[in-house]
């Protein structure tokens, strides 16, 4: 499996990291490493994320790396990260 970000999800994640980096650059670097490690697990276990509690009927799943929620779907041999939300945000349908 390959892990890919949609353009929107990449922008959401990078904006969140930039916000953290302004005040705490080392914290932003640590968070990025934690995110990479957590998302890499999807390469071998794409169904390991949980169903999105707010939307149990859609085929998307999520991985939580506090303070972010990464919403994804699996298509063929690719895991698409479709949205990245801060944990305090309510998700919308991806």
C-alpha positions, 0 to 999 in steps of 0.5 A: 500500500502507498500512503498519499495525501489529497491536496486539501489534506496536505494543506490542512496538515501543513497549516496545522504544523506551521501553527505549532512551529511558530511557537514551538519548532521542536514540538512540530518536528516531534509531531511530524515524526509521530504522524509519519510513524502512525500513518506508515502503519497503514501501509501494512494494515489499512483497516487498522484505523477506526470507523469515524464515530460521527459518520459510521455509515461511510467507508472512511476511517480515521487515525488519531495522532493528537491533536489531529484526526487523519481521515482516510479511504482505501482505493486499490493499493493506495491509502488516501488521506482525505482530510486532517482536522484538529481534534477540537473540530467536528468532521464534515463528510470527506 
